[in-house]
Amino acid sequence: MSQDPMVQPDDIHNRTLISNVRPPSWENPQPARRYNLVVIGAGTAGIVAATGAGVLGAKVAIIERSLLGGDCLNTGCVPSKSLIRSAHAAHAANTASRFGVQALAPAEVDFAAVMERLRKLRAAISRHNSVRHVQASNVDLFFGEARFLGPERLEVDGQALRFKKAVIATGSRPVRPAIPGLEEAGFLTNETVFSLTERPARLAVIGGGPVGCELAQAFQRLGSQVVLFHDSGHILTREDRDAADIVQQAFLRENIRLFLNAKVTEVSRQNGKKFLVYEQPGGSGEVEVDEILVGVGRLPNVERLNLEAAGVRYDARGGVEVNNYLQTTNPNIYAAGDVCMAGKFTHAADAAARIALQNALFRGHGKQSTLTIPWCTFTDPEVAHVGMYEYEARQEGIEVTTFKIDLGEIDRAVVDSADAGFVKIHVKKGGDRILGATVVSRNAGEMINELTLAMVAKIGMKKLNKVIHPYPVQAEAIRRLTDEYQLTRLTPLPKALLRLWLRITR
């Protein structure tokens, strides 16, 4: 069993995980004379690129220094959404009385069972990124550190691999902020928090972005007292203020303590407790907790690759430099995923890997700029977005008309007591082209797909208005907004003609 902190404790579920994604008895194969494609990193982008090339008949190698599946499977999407689902269940039990259902409150949360469920589900899902899956795709798998020896050669575990093309897909890691005393006191990140077996009674979360907010709400609902520090005036800084405010108000209702415009200046540890000193515009203070979770962003994994030997330019914060075709400064080497993209999402890495593969092996001309990438923060309510924000359109000199409807106007949201939210669609002024959209709702991650499809297929508001939604669903909000758009088309002349027609046919 690996002693990697990402896969603790040592139980049957983590042993299953390890047997799938990093078998202890694994021996690297003998390298081929030359590979059509070598992929560095076996997270989402790497596995998609390598297995895609392998099933098409290319001679492919993939190199992974840690666990197959990368961040998404092991320390990201899969375990976090499992934790969030348990937190939803606890919250539903605690708030059942508003539906006329009398349940014992507060709900009794068995935190150890919650975490065991997480590990069990992660182990089950790991078969999709397993050694067996990679081998079935005719890919040579190497575990170890990859290091470039030149523009067409690299080494791993003492063996040299020659390649015609390569894809760098080494992903990213959590930022470790330089707060005095933090390292000495000890802290959690997404890489270690899912190894907990005991619930922290008091948890400090540093960072109010998607990771910090998702986990802060989940732990609060599971019984921790959470305090969240964020350096901006509202959480989820990337989102529009009206969207972030709805989530922020939900946090306050659930008794998450928010310290906004706050900077943690020092951390210390005494008698097993951790103390955070912070500063705000109104003064400073100190908070005592049992654990600290840091979620203040991610850095690309570019160290130790010896990219200089391959002629690949990179930046420690921005990652590997790529053009619109995901090609690096070495024309035979491409990159995909977190290591080179601003949007660090699993689905973005998947889409980019397909472009990199097409361009590397088939001299394709797929462009990163053609991707329409939605994203969702899985708080309750969720916040999902696709395309441009209104301020981004203005910065590009594009005039927009914005259509917005509150979920309080949507029957299904009302009967579900899930009416805190809205749908907002930005349309190019004078036409019906959808430039972007934001959805705040319990099901925002599902609802955003209809709008993403419309944008990808170049379906405007006029045609989208013909889509019939089963009643009652929350996505009716989209249809209502297309109705509003249709009304804007009734200029004075069509209105006068309509009145005339009605008089004639009366």
DAJOBEL-V252690 format. One line per field, one symbol per residue. ss: DSSP state (A for helix, B for strand, O for the rest). psi: psi as a letter, one per 30 degrees, with the letter a starting at -180 (. if undefined). burial: 1 if it has 16 or more other C-alpha atoms within 10 Angstrom, else 0. Layout:
ss: ???
psi: ???
burial: ???
This chain:
ss: OOOOAAAOOOOAAAAAAAAAAOOOOOOOOOOOOOBBBBBBOOOAAAAAAAAAAAAOOOOBBBBBOOOOOAAAAAOOAAAAAAAAAAAAAAAAAAOAAAAOOOOOOOOOOOAAAAAAAAAAAAAAAAAAAOAAAAAAOOBBBBBOOBBBBBOOBBBBOOBBBBBBBBBBOOOBBBOOOOOBOAAAAOOBOOOOAAAOOOOOOBBBBBOOOAAAAAAAAAAAAOOOBBBBBOOOOOOOOOOOAAAAAAAAAAAAAOOOBBBOOOBBBBBBBBOOBBBBBBBBOOBBBBBBBOBBBBOOOBBBOOOOOOAAAAOOOBBOOOBBOOOOOOBOOOOOBBBOOOOOOOOOOAAAAAAAAAAAAAAAAAOOOOOAAAOOOOBBBOOOOBBBBBBOOAAAAAAOOOOBBBBBBBAAAOAAAAAOOOOOOBBBBBBBOOOOOBBBBBBBBOOAAAAAAAAAAAAAOOOOAAAAOOOOOOOOOOOAAAAAAAAAAAAAOOOAAAAAAAAAAAAAOO
psi: kkgkffhlljleefeeeefefikfgkkklkklekkekkkjkhaeeeeeeeeeeeffgljkkkkkfckkfaeeeegceeeefeeeeeeeeeeeefgfffggkjlkklkjkjeeeeeeeeeeeeeeffffgleeeeefghkkkkklkkkkfafgkllkhgkkkklellkjhfallkkjkikkfeeefkllaffffgfkfkkkekkkkjkhaeeeeeeeeeeefgfljkkkkkglfllheflkeeeeeeeeeeeeeggkkkjlhkkjfkklkkhflkkkklklefalakkklelkkkigalkkjflgfhfeffhjklkfefakklafggkafjfgkllkafffkejikefeeeeeeeeeeeeefghlhkkeffkjjllkkhajlljklkbkleeeeefggkklkkkkkkfffkeeeeffhhgjalkkkkkkkfagkkfllkkjlfhefeefeeeeeeeeghjaeeefffkkkkkklfffeeeeeeeeeeeffileeeeeeeeeeeeeg.
burial: 11000111100011111111111000000000011111111111111111111100011111111111111011111111111101110111111000000000001010100111111111101111111011001111111011111011111100011111111111111001000001001011111111110011011111111111111111111111111111100111101000111111011000011111111101111000011101100000000111111111111111001110011101000011110011111101111111111001111111111111111110000101000001111111111111111100100000011111111101111000011111111111000111111111111110111011011000111101100000000111111111111000000000000000000000
